[in-house]
Amino acid sequence: MASVDPKTKTTYATTDWDQYRQGRPSYPPSLTEIIYSYRRRHAKAGWERLVDIGAGSGIASTNFMPDFKVVHISDPSPWNEEQAREFLSGWAHRHGLNTALEYSQSTGEEAYTHTGEKQADMVICATAAHFMDPDGLVASIAKMLRPGGTLAVFSYWMPTFPNQSQLFHDVFAKTFDNMVLKPLQSGDDLSQSRLAKVVERRMAGKGVLDSLPLPEEFYDDPLRVYINSGTGKIPYNALFLKFAPANPQPGGISRVSPGDQIISYHTGTDPAAEGWSFQADKKWLSNFFDTIRPPNNRLSEEESREAYAEWEQIFDDECPTGTVLTTWPAYVVLATRK
């Protein structure tokens, strides 16, 4: 479940990452290839050291570990570092890798103070940028990267169900609102403030990373990739706009520049988008919601049955095979350090 650590004041600081992996999509090989294809355009892109900002347990790093000699895991939470050490050392052993693993505790905006400046060939930030100040994040990454190094920020969003009715989507949205947003909205001032900031950053444009700037003083060849973005409108955005401030700050304004290259891919049509769709069963929804719900908002068995009743009914009505096809919008921002 999502949580705010009372010491670090950061979200997902006390998360059970084994549970998290059960309720979220994995990062498919096609995502890795998008990033590597971009890197192959830049002769100075090295393969020595990767930094993962806001890494949690280091899940996203596993996509890249076979190709880098050193992987540095940066996260504000001591608990996350402990889990990352166990998870990544085991993963490397199972895959026969001798990757050197480094760890530090820091926010994304200050991560460069622990990694060193001009010491990274690629810096990733996976489904975590919305918890950080956009300007502070890209400036921190710029300090870490060697000339020719790669900024790679990516994130997925809430799933859609391409074979299902509008009613099915409406029930999913209603259940999400009741099970996730309302408990978050009723949290303490810190939780509500963080929710408002996350919404401000994620709803800034046509994609959930549009609030991320790519300043020309730091970066060349900016590229933004939109996967399964449909009509260009962020799915379920109406659920979240009620939390956004009336007068957004720069973190809530689209920072997409006219000079940014834009590419769109769609699962089932483009190989670059493969892996962002899979079949899920009825139980999957509660697993997904549990990765976001406040940990102090647990439900009894009876309360859970009541809360999911409408979802279970529409699922049974429309999914006689017991599974539903889920398709995930995903967004990638790439740039090269000058």
C-alpha positions in Angstrom: 0.0 0.0 0.0 1.0 3.6 -0.5 2.3 5.4 2.5 4.1 8.5 3.6 7.1 7.9 5.8 7.0 10.1 8.9 10.7 10.8 8.8 11.5 11.1 5.1 8.1 12.6 4.3 8.1 10.6 1.0 5.4 8.4 -0.5 5.8 4.7 -0.9 8.5 4.8 1.8 7.3 1.8 3.7 5.8 -0.3 0.9 5.7 -4.1 0.7 7.3 -4.3 -2.8 6.5 -8.0 -3.2 2.8 -7.1 -2.9 3.3 -4.1 -5.2 4.7 -6.2 -8.0 1.6 -8.4 -7.9 -0.7 -5.5 -8.5 1.2 -3.6 -11.2 2.3 -4.2 -14.8 5.9 -5.1 -15.4 8.1 -2.9 -17.7 8.2 -4.9 -21.0 11.2 -5.5 -23.2 9.7 -3.1 -25.8 10.2 -0.2 -23.3 13.9 -1.1 -22.9 14.2 -1.2 -26.7 12.7 2.2 -27.2 15.3 3.6 -24.8 18.2 1.7 -26.3 17.1 2.6 -29.8 17.3 6.2 -28.8 20.7 5.7 -27.2 22.1 4.1 -30.4 21.5 7.5 -32.1 24.1 9.0 -29.8 27.7 7.8 -30.2 28.8 9.2 -26.8 26.2 7.2 -24.8 28.3 5.0 -22.5 27.3 1.8 -20.7 29.3 2.0 -17.5 27.0 3.4 -14.8 23.2 3.6 -14.5 21.4 5.6 -11.8 17.8 4.8 -10.8 16.1 7.7 -9.0 13.1 7.1 -6.8 13.9 3.4 -7.3 11.8 1.8 -4.6 13.0 -1.8 -4.5 14.8 -1.4 -7.9 12.2 -3.1 -10.0 12.8 -1.0 -13.1 16.6 -1.4 -12.9 16.3 -5.1 -13.8 15.5 -4.1 -17.4 18.9 -2.6 -17.7 21.2 -4.4 -15.3 22.6 -6.9 -17.9 24.0 -4.0 -20.0 25.6 -1.8 -17.3 28.6 -2.5 -15.2 27.4 -0.4 -12.2 23.8 0.3 -11.1 23.2 2.9 -8.4 19.9 2.8 -6.6 18.7 6.1 -5.1 15.6 6.3 -2.9 14.8 8.5 0.2 13.6 5.5 2.3 15.8 3.3 4.4 13.1 0.6 4.2 13.2 0.7 0.4 16.9 0.4 0.3 16.8 -2.6 2.5 14.3 -4.3 0.2 16.3 -3.2 -2.9 19.5 -4.8 -1.5 17.7 -8.1 -1.0 15.7 -8.1 -4.2 18.5 -6.9 -6.6 21.2 -9.1 -5.2 19.0 -12.1 -5.6 17.9 -11.1 -9.1 21.5 -10.6 -10.2 22.5 -14.0 -8.8 19.6 -15.8 -10.5 20.5 -14.2 -13.8 24.3 -14.9 -13.5 25.2 -11.2 -13.4 28.1 -9.6 -11.6 26.7 -6.1 -11.7 28.2 -3.8 -9.1 25.3 -2.4 -7.0 25.4 0.9 -5.2 22.8 2.4 -2.9 22.1 5.9 -1.5 19.2 7.6 0.3 18.1 10.8 -1.2 15.2 12.6 -2.9 15.3 12.8 -6.6 16.1 16.5 -6.5 19.2 15.9 -4.4 20.3 12.6 -5.7 23.3 14.0 -7.5 24.9 14.8 -4.2 25.2 11.1 -3.5 26.0 9.8 -7.0 28.6 12.5 -7.9 28.4 14.9 -10.8 29.1 13.7 -14.4 29.4 10.1 -13.2 26.4 8.5 -14.9 25.8 7.3 -18.5 22.0 6.9 -18.1 19.6 8.0 -15.4 16.1 6.5 -15.1 13.1 7.5 -13.1 10.3 4.9 -13.3 6.7 5.8 -12.3 8.1 8.2 -9.7 8.6 11.6 -11.3 5.2 12.8 -10.2 6.4 12.7 -6.6 9.2 15.2 -7.4 9.6 18.8 -8.4 9.9 18.6 -12.2 12.5 21.4 -12.5 14.5 20.0 -9.6 14.4 16.5 -11.1 15.7 17.3 -14.5 18.4 19.6 -13.0 19.5 16.8 -10.7 19.7 14.4 -13.6 21.7 16.9 -15.7 24.3 17.1 -13.0 24.7 13.4 -12.8 25.0 12.7 -16.5 28.2 12.7 -18.5 28.1 14.5 -21.8 26.2 12.2 -24.2 24.4 10.5 -21.3 20.7 9.7 -21.4 17.8 11.0 -19.3 15.1 8.3 -19.4 11.9 9.1 -17.4 8.9 6.8 -17.9 5.6 6.0 -16.3 2.4 4.1 -16.9 -1.1 5.2 -16.0 -4.4 3.5 -15.1 -5.5 0.7 -17.4 -8.3 0.8 -19.9 -10.3 -2.2 -21.1 -10.5 -2.2 -24.9 -13.1 -5.0 -25.3 -15.5 -3.7 -22.6 -18.4 -1.3 -22.5 -18.5 2.3 -21.3 -20.4 1.0 -18.2 -17.5 -1.3 -17.4 -15.1 1.7 -17.4 -17.5 3.8 -15.4 -17.8 1.1 -12.7 -14.0 0.8 -12.6 -13.6 4.6 -12.2 -16.3 4.7 -9.5 -14.6 1.8 -7.6 -11.3 3.6 -7.9 -12.8 6.8 -6.6 -14.4 5.1 -3.6 -11.5 2.8 -2.8 -8.5 5.0 -3.5 -9.2 8.7 -3.9 -11.7 9.3 -1.2 -9.5 7.6 1.5 -6.6 9.7 0.3 -8.7 12.8 0.3 -9.8 12.2 3.9 -6.1 11.8 5.0 -4.1 14.3 7.0 -2.9 17.6 5.6 0.4 16.2 4.4 -1.3 13.4 2.4 -3.8 15.8 0.9 -1.1 18.3 -0.1 0.9 15.5 -1.7 -2.2 14.2 -3.6 -2.8 17.7 -5.0 0.8 18.0 -6.1 0.7 14.6 -7.8 -2.5 15.4 -9.6 -1.2 18.8 -10.6 1.9 17.2 -12.2 0.2 14.3 -13.8 -2.8 16.2 -15.3 -0.6 19.0 -16.8 -1.1 18.0 -20.5 -1.9 15.1 -22.8 0.4 12.7 -21.0 1.3 12.1 -17.3 4.9 13.3 -17.9 4.1 16.5 -19.8 4.9 18.6 -16.7 8.6 17.5 -17.1 10.7 20.2 -18.8 13.7 19.4 -21.0 15.7 22.7 -20.8 17.9 23.4 -23.9 20.7 24.5 -21.6 21.1 20.9 -20.5 19.7 18.6 -23.1 19.7 17.8 -26.8 17.4 15.6 -29.0 14.3 15.7 -26.7 11.8 12.9 -27.5 8.4 12.1 -25.9 6.8 8.8 -26.5 3.1 8.2 -25.9 1.9 4.6 -25.8 -1.8 3.7 -25.9 -2.7 7.3 -25.3 -5.8 7.1 -27.4 -7.2 10.5 -28.4 -4.5 12.3 -26.5 -6.6 12.7 -23.4 -5.4 11.1 -20.1 -7.8 8.4 -19.2 -10.0 9.0 -16.2 -8.8 12.6 -15.9 -12.2 13.8 -14.7 -11.6 11.8 -11.5 -8.5 13.8 -10.7 -9.2 17.3 -11.9 -11.3 18.0 -8.8 -8.1 17.8 -6.8 -6.1 20.1 -9.0 -5.6 23.8 -7.9 -7.4 26.4 -9.8 -4.2 28.3 -10.7 -1.6 25.7 -11.4 2.1 26.3 -10.7 4.8 25.4 -13.2 4.8 21.8 -12.0 1.2 21.6 -13.2 1.7 23.2 -16.6 2.6 21.3 -19.7 6.3 21.8 -20.4 6.2 20.2 -23.9 8.2 22.3 -26.2 7.6 22.9 -29.9 11.1 21.4 -30.4 10.3 18.1 -28.7 9.9 15.2 -31.0 6.6 13.3 -30.4 6.0 9.7 -31.3 2.8 7.6 -30.6 2.6 3.8 -30.4 -0.3 1.4 -29.9 -0.3 -2.1 -28.6 -1.5 -4.6 -31.2 -0.3 -2.3 -34.0 3.3 -1.2 -33.2 6.0 -3.6 -31.9 7.3 -0.8 -29.8 4.2 -0.9 -27.7 4.0 -4.7 -27.1 3.8 -5.9 -23.6 1.4 -3.2 -22.3 -1.7 -5.4 -22.5 -2.4 -8.6 -20.6 -5.3 -10.6 -19.2 -6.3 -10.0 -15.6 -8.8 -11.8 -13.3 -11.3 -10.3 -11.0 -9.0 -10.4 -8.0 -6.4 -8.3 -9.8 -8.4 -5.1 -9.3 -8.1 -5.3 -5.5 -4.4 -6.1 -5.8 -3.9 -3.0 -8.0 -5.9 -0.8 -5.6 -4.0 -2.1 -2.6 -0.8 -0.7 -4.1 -2.3 2.8 -3.9 -4.6 2.8 -0.9 -3.5 4.3 2.4 -2.2 1.5 4.7 -4.3 2.6 7.6 -7.5 2.2 5.5 -7.8 -1.6 5.6 -11.2 -3.1 5.1 -12.9 -6.0 6.9 -14.0 -9.0 4.8 -17.6 -7.7 4.8 -16.6 -4.2 3.9 -14.4 -5.4 1.1 -17.2 -7.5 -0.3 -19.6 -4.6 -0.2 -17.0 -2.2 -1.8 -16.3 -4.4 -4.7 -19.9 -5.7 -5.3 -20.6 -3.5 -8.3 -17.3 -4.3 -9.9 -17.7 -8.0 -9.4 -21.2 -7.9 -10.9 -20.1 -6.0 -14.1 -17.1 -8.3 -14.3 -19.3 -11.4 -14.2 -21.7 -9.9 -16.7 -19.1 -8.9 -19.3 -16.2 -11.4 -18.7 -17.6 -14.9 -18.8 -14.1 -16.4 -19.2 -13.0 -15.0 -15.9 -10.5 -12.6 -17.3 -10.4 -9.2 -18.9 -8.0 -7.6 -21.3 -6.2 -4.7 -19.7 -4.3 -2.1 -21.7 -2.0 0.4 -20.0 -1.1 3.9 -21.3 2.6 4.5 -20.8 4.8 7.6 -21.4 8.5 7.9 -22.0 10.6 11.1 -21.9 14.2 10.9 -23.4 16.9 13.5 -23.8 20.7 13.6 -24.2 23.0 15.6 -22.0 24.9 18.3 -23.8 
